[in-house]
Amino acid sequence: MTETLTYDVVIIGSGIAGLRAAKYAMSQQGQNIDQQKVNEEEHTLFDEIFHGSGTENPYEVQNQVQAIMDESAYVYRTGEGLEAGLGELRMLHKEAYRHVDDQVSQYNTNFTNVLELEAMFEIAEIVLAGGLARTESRGAHTRIDYPRRDDQDWLKHTLAYRTTDGLRLEYAPVTITKYAPTERHY
């Protein structure tokens, strides 16, 4: 059986619904949490970062991630560009060994930046993979190779899950309440 770690990030078109994720996380406090496993994973993460080795500067890696996203996932996108960006991002993530040069345990901004960088990789992969899967244009997600909105196939939320096998995308229906969706024109 494949273990699934769930990231409660919902991509709506290309926007991330953090408030919904935060509310869900708050509702799960104390439910089915293996505190020993959480502590072990946290210890492993800290140990890996503080005792790891490598030559990549986390600030330079952050600039590279930003450049990949600017090039591949700007408002006007293509499947080819999203796919190339996803491959480049995954390669950079493998090469970017997580470590800190500053070994102090308090007020360590270098450590904070390495943790933030890992989060950047996670979100960037979700945005690229979700945009690649969504073969339409909707809102700020404009696929040049799919210029039309497609409510028949894509009027749904994209859900991203991290599994031991990698990223998995699923979809949830959209509930239309007061305002019916309309196509944006720029």
C-alpha positions in Angstrom: 0.0 0.0 0.0 1.3 3.5 -0.9 1.5 5.9 2.0 -0.2 9.2 1.1 0.9 12.5 2.7 -1.9 15.0 2.0 -1.1 18.6 1.2 -4.3 20.5 1.7 -3.6 23.0 -1.1 -6.5 23.6 -3.4 -5.7 25.1 -6.8 -8.6 26.9 -8.3 -7.7 27.6 -11.9 -4.3 28.9 -10.9 -5.1 30.5 -7.5 -4.2 28.8 -4.3 -6.9 28.7 -1.6 -4.8 28.9 1.5 -7.7 29.9 3.8 -9.6 26.7 3.1 -6.4 24.7 3.7 -5.8 26.5 7.0 -9.4 25.9 8.2 -9.1 22.2 7.3 -5.8 21.8 9.1 -7.3 23.5 12.2 -10.2 21.1 12.2 -7.9 18.1 12.2 -6.0 19.0 15.3 -5.5 15.9 17.5 -7.2 13.6 15.0 -5.2 10.5 14.0 -1.9 12.1 14.5 1.0 9.8 15.3 3.0 12.3 17.4 6.1 10.0 17.6 6.2 9.8 13.8 5.9 13.6 13.5 8.7 14.0 16.0 10.9 11.5 14.1 10.3 13.2 10.7 11.0 16.6 12.2 14.2 15.4 13.8 15.3 13.8 10.5 14.6 17.0 8.6 16.6 19.1 11.0 19.4 16.6 11.1 19.6 16.4 7.3 19.7 20.2 7.0 22.2 20.9 9.8 24.5 18.0 9.0 24.1 17.8 5.3 26.8 18.9 2.9 26.7 20.5 -0.5 27.8 23.5 -2.4 24.5 25.0 -3.6 23.7 28.4 -2.2 20.0 28.3 -1.1 19.6 31.9 -2.2 20.8 31.1 -5.7 18.5 28.1 -5.8 15.6 30.3 -4.8 16.4 32.6 -7.7 16.5 29.7 -10.1 13.1 28.4 -8.9 11.7 31.9 -9.4 13.2 32.1 -12.9 11.7 28.7 -13.8 8.3 29.9 -12.7 8.6 33.2 -14.5 9.6 31.5 -17.7 7.2 28.5 -17.5 4.1 29.5 -15.5 3.5 33.1 -16.2 0.0 34.2 -17.2 0.5 33.1 -20.8 1.6 29.5 -20.8 2.0 26.5 -23.2 1.9 22.8 -22.4 5.5 22.6 -23.8 6.7 25.4 -21.5 4.9 23.9 -18.4 6.3 20.5 -19.1 9.9 21.9 -19.6 9.6 23.9 -16.5 8.3 20.9 -14.5 11.3 18.8 -15.7 13.8 21.6 -14.9 12.2 22.2 -11.5 12.4 18.5 -10.6 16.0 18.3 -11.7 17.0 21.3 -9.7 15.2 19.9 -6.7 17.2 16.7 -6.9 20.5 18.6 -7.3 19.8 21.2 -4.6 21.0 19.4 -1.5 19.5 21.0 1.6 22.0 22.3 4.0 22.9 25.3 6.0 26.3 26.8 6.6 25.2 28.6 9.7 25.1 26.0 12.5 23.5 28.1 15.3 20.2 26.8 16.6 18.5 30.2 17.4 17.6 33.0 15.0 19.1 31.1 12.1 17.8 32.9 9.0 19.8 30.6 6.7 17.9 27.6 8.2 14.6 29.4 7.7 15.4 30.1 4.0 16.2 26.5 3.4 12.9 25.4 4.8 11.1 28.1 2.7 12.9 26.9 -0.3 11.6 23.4 0.2 8.1 24.8 0.4 8.7 26.8 -2.8 9.6 23.5 -4.6 6.4 21.9 -3.4 4.1 24.7 -4.5 6.0 25.3 -7.7 5.6 21.7 -8.7 1.8 21.8 -7.9 1.3 24.9 -10.0 3.3 23.5 -12.9 1.7 20.0 -12.8 -1.8 21.4 -12.3 -1.4 23.9 -15.1 -0.1 21.2 -17.4 -3.0 18.9 -16.7 -5.6 21.7 -17.2 -6.0 21.9 -21.0 -8.0 25.1 -21.1 -7.7 28.8 -20.4 -9.4 30.1 -17.2 -8.8 33.3 -15.3 -5.1 34.0 -14.9 -4.3 30.6 -16.3 -4.1 31.3 -20.1 -2.9 28.3 -22.2 -1.9 29.6 -25.6 -2.2 26.1 -26.9 -5.8 25.8 -25.4 -7.2 29.3 -25.7 -10.8 28.5 -24.8 -12.4 28.0 -21.5 -13.8 24.4 -21.2 -16.5 24.2 -18.5 -17.6 20.8 -19.7 -14.3 19.2 -18.7 -12.6 21.7 -16.4 -15.2 23.4 -14.2 -13.7 21.7 -11.2 -11.2 22.2 -8.4 -7.7 20.7 -8.7 -6.5 18.9 -5.6 -2.8 18.0 -5.1 -1.6 15.1 -3.0 2.0 14.1 -2.3 2.4 10.4 -2.2 5.5 8.2 -1.9 5.2 7.7 -5.6 5.2 11.5 -6.3 2.5 14.1 -6.9 -1.0 13.0 -7.5 -3.8 15.3 -8.9 -7.5 14.7 -8.2 -10.5 16.9 -8.9 -13.5 18.0 -6.9 -16.8 19.5 -8.3 -17.4 23.2 -8.2 -20.6 24.4 -6.4 -22.1 27.4 -8.1 -23.9 29.6 -5.7 -24.8 33.3 -6.3 -22.7 34.1 -9.4 -22.4 31.9 -12.5 -18.9 31.7 -13.9 -18.2 33.9 -16.9 -15.2 34.1 -19.2 -12.7 36.8 -18.5 -11.6 39.2 -21.3 -8.5 41.2 -21.1 
